[in-house]
Amino acid sequence: MRQESLMTLRARHFDLVEGLALSEESPEWLADQLTRHYDRYFGKLRCNSPRVPSDAIREQIIVWNLMARVETRRHEIQAANRHEHIAAHDECST
């Protein structure tokens, strides 16, 4: 159970979703940066314990889960933009 809690997305992860979704960078580049600089973006995975080899895998899983949310949010933004564009076009046509 403790190991699973180390891979749970927390508020510090969710705070980045909107900004990352609005970024023009590729998902691959964003994931690479988040993985390379995990501690800078999110802080240490373990506050009071020394790092263990599996921490890198846990960090990568967190980044993958976060990027899935970023991609979902990007799709939502694109759909909303298309809807606004269609609505604006319909208003101009009448």
N, C-alpha and C positions, 0 to 999 in steps of 0.2 A: 504494500500500500504506500509506503513512504517513497518508494522509487517512482510510482505513478505520479505522486504529487510534485515531483521535480520536473515533470513534463507538462504540467497543467498550465494553460495560458492564464495569465493574471492581468490585472488592470494595466500594469506597465507595458504589456504587450498590446492590449487593445487600444491604448492611447495612440499608437502609431498607425493603426489600420487606415484611417481616413487620409492622413498625410501621404502614406505610401501609395494608396489607391489613386491619389491625385497626381502623383509623380509621373513624369514622362519616361523614367528609366524602365528598362526591361525587367520582368520578374526575375530572370536569371541573375542580373546584376544586383538587384536589391537583395535577393536571397544570399548571394555571395558576400555582400557587404555586411549583412546582419550576422552571418555565420562567422566571418573573420573578426568582427568587432563586437561580438556578443556582449562582453562585459561593459563596453562603452554605452551601448544602447539600453541594456536591461539590468546591468549590475551582475554580480556573481550569482551563479546557479546555487551555490552553497554558501551561506553566510558565515557559518561557524565551523565548517568542516573543511579539511583539505580536499583539493580536487582529486578525482579518481579517473582512470582512463575512459570509463563509460560516460563521463560528463559531456564529452564532445558529441557523442551520439545523441544524448538527451537534448543538447542545444540545437542540433540539426533537426530533430523531430519538432521542437518548438518552432523553429524557423519555418519548416514545411507547413505546419498547421497555421501559422500566422500568414504565410503567403497564400494559402488556400482562402483565407478570409479576405485578404487584399484583392485577390482575383474576383471573388464574389462581389466585393464592393465596387470594383472597377466595372463589372457587368451591370450592376445596378445603376451606376452613374451614367454609363453609356445608354442604357434603356431610358432613363429619365431625360437625357439630352435629346434622344430621338423623339420621345413623346412631346417635349416642348417644341422641337422643330416642326413636327407635324401640326401641332396645335397652332403655332404661329403662322404656318402656311395656310391652314384652313381659315384663319381670321382674315388674312390678306385676300383670300379668294372670294370672300363674301362681300 
